C-alpha cells in the first residue's frame, strides 16, 4: 500500500497498514490543549492547576473517543461487520490526539508543584501546548521528507496558530 491520507483510509486499511505515528492527530491535539487552556481562563481567571490538568486530559480523551467513533462509523459500520481488532487499530491510530494533552497537563502539574500560581501554571501549559503543536508539525514535515521550505512553513504556520491562541488568552485575561 502506498502513502495514503488517513482521512480516506478505511478502518480495515488502517488495521492492515504498518504502525505509524498520526502526526495530524498530535498537531490537532496540541491545538486542542492550547484551546482548553485559553477557554478555561474565560470566566474569572484560570482554574486551579488540578482542575486544569483534569480539563486537559479529559478533553483530550473525549476528543480521542469521538474521533475513534467517527472513523469507525464513517467507514461502513453498521453496514459492514465490526471487529474489536478494527476498533483497537483505529483507537491506536487516533491515540496521539489524546496524548497531546499530556505534556501541557504535566507542565501545569510541574509548575504547580514548584509553588507557582495558577496563572503561571496555565501560561506554562499553554506554552508547552503551542511548542508541542509546532514540534509535531515540523516533525511530520521532516518525516515525509518535505523540502526545507515546507518544514519552515509548517513550523511558522503552527506558531502563528498557537500565537493567535496566546493573543486570545491575553485579551481574555485582560478583562
N, C-alpha and C positions, 0 to 999 in steps of 0.2 A: 504494500500500500504506500503510495506517495504521500507527500506532505498535504494534509487536508485540514481546512479550518474546522475546529471542533464545533462551531456553531452549526455546521452542516453534517457533522458525523452523527450517525445514529448510535443508540446505546450498544448495539451489537458490534459496530465497528470500534467503539471505544473499548469494549471488552477484548477485542482481538488486537488492538494497537499495542505497540510496546509502551512500557511505562515512561511517562514524561511529565515534566512539571507544567502545570497550567498557569502560564505567566499572566494571561489576561485576567484570570480569577484573582491572582495575587495583586495585580495593579488595582483592579476594581475593589478588592477587599481593603486595600490600604486607603483608597479614596473614601470608601465607606467608613472606615475607622476614623479618619480625619473629620468626616461629616458628623459622626456621632459626637465627637469632642465638641465641635462647634455648636451643634444643636443642643447639647446638654447644658451649655452656658447661657442659653437664650433667656431663661427665666430666673433672674435674681442671682446670677453668678454661677460658678461651676459647682457641680455636685462634689461630695466628698470623694477622695481618691478611691475608696472602696466601692462607692456607687458607680464611679466612672469605669472601674475595672469590670464590674458586673455588666454595665451597659455595653461596653465594648465587646466582651466575649459573647454575651447573649445575642447581640445584634449580628455578630459575625456568624454564629451558629445558626440562627434563624434564617439568615440570607442563604447560607450554605444549603440548609434543608430545602428551602424554596427553590434553589437552583437545581438540586437533585430531582425534586418532584417535577419541575418544568422540563428538564431534559428527558426524563423517563416518559412523561405524558406526551411531549411534543414529537416523540419518535415512535408512536404507534400504539402504546398501551392506552386503553384496554383492548384494542383490536388485535394486537399481537400478544402472544404469551409473554409473561414477565417472569424472570428468574431472579433469585437472590444474587446470583453472580453478576447479572447486569446491574442491579441496584448498587451492589458493592463497588463495582467498577466505576459507575457514574459518580458515586459518593467519593471515591478516592480521587477521581479526576477533578472534582469540584472543590476538594478539601483546601487548596491554597486560599480560596476566598475566606474561609473561616480562620485559617492560620494567620492571615494578615492582621487580624485583630490582636494577636498575642503580643507582639513586640510593643505596641503602644500601651497595652494593659500592663505589661511588665515594667515599662518605663514609668508609668504612673505609680505603680507599687514601689518601685525603687526610690523615686523622688519622695514619696510619702514616708518611706522607711528612713530616709535621711533627714526627716523632720521638715521638709519643705511644705509650704502651704498648698491648699487645694488648687489655687490659681496657678502656682508654679507647676504642680503635678499635671494639670490639664495642658499647659503650654508644652511641657516636656513630651507628653503623649502625642500632642498634635505634631510637634516637630519630628518625632520618630515615625509617625504615620506618613507624613509627607516625604521624609527621607526614604522610607520603605517603598512608597509608590514610585519615586524616581529610580531607585535601585532596581526594582523589578522590571520597570520599562526598559532601562538600559541593558539589563541582563538579557531580557527577551530579544532585543535587537542584536546584541552581540552573539547570542546563541544561534540565531538564524543566519549569522554571517552577513549582516547588513553592512552597508558602507558606513564609514566613519560619520558621514553627514547624517545618515538616518539615525545612528546611535545618538549623536548630539541632539538632533531634533527631538528624538524620543525623550531624552532626559530633560531638555528645556520645556517641551510641551507639558510634561508631567509636573515639572517645577512650577510652571505658570498656573496649572490647575490647583496644585497644592497651595500656592501663594494666594490664589483667589479665596480659598477657604480661610487662610490666615487673615486676609483682609476682612472677610466677613466676621470672623471671630473678634477682630479688633473693633469693628463697628458695633457689634452686639455688646461687647464688654464695655464700650464707652457710654452705653445708655443705661 
